[in-house]
Amino acid sequence: MHTESHPLADRTVLLREDVVDTQRGLVVGGRKFTVKDWWDLLVGESWMDARSTNFACYWYSRRRRYSGLPYDDEVVYGHIYPDDGGVGLSHLVHITELGEEI
């Protein structure tokens, strides 16, 4: 479990260009992602324990399996906002998928 906030908490980054989402096509390279913080710091448990009761955890679990992401707790919770500035969708992203802060 993480005890301190992620260095990019409450900041927006671009996802790395090699990020793919074979499940829904939402978490993909070049998208803006606003990091809220480490998932386990925000909710007090691993994403692995919540994947059957939380949609963000469920979809991350599926995406991780098909994308070959590490099976660990180095994941952050945040939002991807549509280009038109509408409501953001909640996602989990592995830290290896985070790109440059914008």
VENHU-V634888 format. One line per field, one symbol per residue. phi: phi as a letter, one per 30 degrees, with the letter a starting at -180 (. if undefined). Layout:
phi = ???
//
This chain:
phi = .dcbddeceibcbcdedddbbddbiccbeiddbcddleedddciaddddcdccbdddeddeddeddcidecbcdbccabccdddidddcdbcbdddcdcddc
//
